[in-house]
Amino acid sequence: MSSNRKGVFGMIAVLCLPLLLSACVLMTSATPHQAFVGKYGWFVGKHIAWIDDGFPPKYGFNVSSKRTAHGNIEIEIANPLANRQCKIFYTYNPQTKIIVSWRYEGTNNQCAINPYT
């Protein structure tokens, strides 16, 4: 019976290996815009203080803010990207200070970062 188990596990390993390798290739072949979305979208669900800690101090934190129709607060953060043509906004709940959404204004080329850094 143990040799039968080895055969089953060996077959599973052989079948899963291509899936694992293709997943690794897909993760490393992100476009600059996909890397941007992954980096800045990561803050959703986090406390608003994460944004202040997540950006270098020279860029500042809050450029402007406004209250939304749902009572949340939307802030525009100072753009840490070199081109400054992409605007980044986060919306958070003022009671919990949890970021509930984010958005950006700009083209995919303007809102892009090097995926390999």
C-alpha positions in Angstrom: 0.0 0.0 0.0 2.9 2.4 0.7 4.2 2.0 -2.8 0.8 2.9 -4.1 0.8 6.1 -2.0 4.2 7.1 -3.3 2.8 6.7 -6.8 -0.2 8.9 -6.1 1.9 11.6 -4.5 4.4 11.4 -7.3 1.7 11.9 -9.9 0.2 14.8 -7.9 3.7 16.4 -7.7 4.2 16.0 -11.5 0.8 17.5 -12.3 1.2 20.4 -9.9 4.7 21.4 -10.9 3.7 23.1 -14.2 1.0 25.1 -12.4 3.5 26.2 -9.8 6.1 27.3 -12.3 3.5 29.1 -14.5 2.4 31.0 -11.4 5.9 32.1 -10.7 6.3 33.3 -14.3 3.1 35.2 -14.1 4.1 37.0 -10.9 7.4 38.2 -12.3 6.0 39.4 -15.6 3.8 42.1 -14.2 3.5 45.3 -16.3 4.5 48.6 -14.8 0.8 49.5 -14.4 0.0 46.2 -12.7 2.9 46.8 -10.3 1.5 50.3 -9.5 -2.0 48.9 -8.8 -0.6 46.2 -6.6 1.6 48.6 -4.6 -1.0 51.3 -4.0 -4.0 49.0 -3.8 -2.4 47.1 -1.0 -3.4 49.8 1.5 -7.1 49.1 1.2 -8.3 47.5 4.5 -5.3 48.9 6.4 -5.3 51.8 9.0 -4.8 55.2 7.4 -1.5 55.5 9.3 -0.1 52.9 7.0 -0.1 55.4 4.2 1.8 58.0 6.2 4.4 55.3 7.1 4.5 53.8 3.6 5.7 56.9 1.7 9.0 58.8 2.1 8.6 61.9 4.2 9.8 64.3 1.5 6.6 63.6 -0.4 4.2 64.6 2.4 1.0 62.8 3.1 -2.2 64.7 2.5 -2.5 67.1 -0.4 -6.3 67.7 -0.1 -9.3 66.0 1.5 -13.0 66.1 1.2 -16.0 64.3 2.8 -17.8 61.9 0.4 -21.6 61.4 0.1 -21.3 58.3 2.4 -19.6 60.2 5.2 -16.1 58.9 4.5 -13.1 61.1 3.9 -11.2 61.0 0.6 -7.7 62.3 0.6 -5.3 62.9 -2.3 -1.8 62.0 -1.3 1.3 63.7 -2.6 2.4 61.7 -5.7 5.6 59.9 -5.1 6.0 59.0 -8.7 8.5 60.8 -10.8 6.1 62.1 -13.5 3.6 63.7 -11.0 0.9 63.2 -13.6 -0.8 60.4 -11.8 -3.1 61.4 -8.9 -3.7 58.9 -6.1 -6.7 59.1 -3.8 -7.7 57.0 -0.7 -11.1 56.9 1.0 -11.3 56.0 4.7 -13.9 55.7 7.4 -13.4 58.6 9.8 -14.5 56.5 12.8 -12.4 53.4 12.2 -9.6 55.1 10.2 -9.7 52.1 7.9 -9.1 52.7 4.2 -12.2 51.5 2.3 -11.2 52.2 -1.3 -8.7 53.9 -3.5 -8.5 55.3 -7.0 -6.2 57.1 -9.3 -6.4 59.6 -12.1 -4.1 59.3 -15.0 -3.3 56.9 -17.9 -1.8 53.5 -17.4 1.5 54.9 -18.6 1.4 57.7 -16.1 0.4 55.5 -13.2 3.2 52.9 -13.5 6.2 51.8 -11.5 9.1 49.5 -12.2 7.8 46.0 -11.3 11.2 44.8 -10.4 12.0 47.2 -7.5 
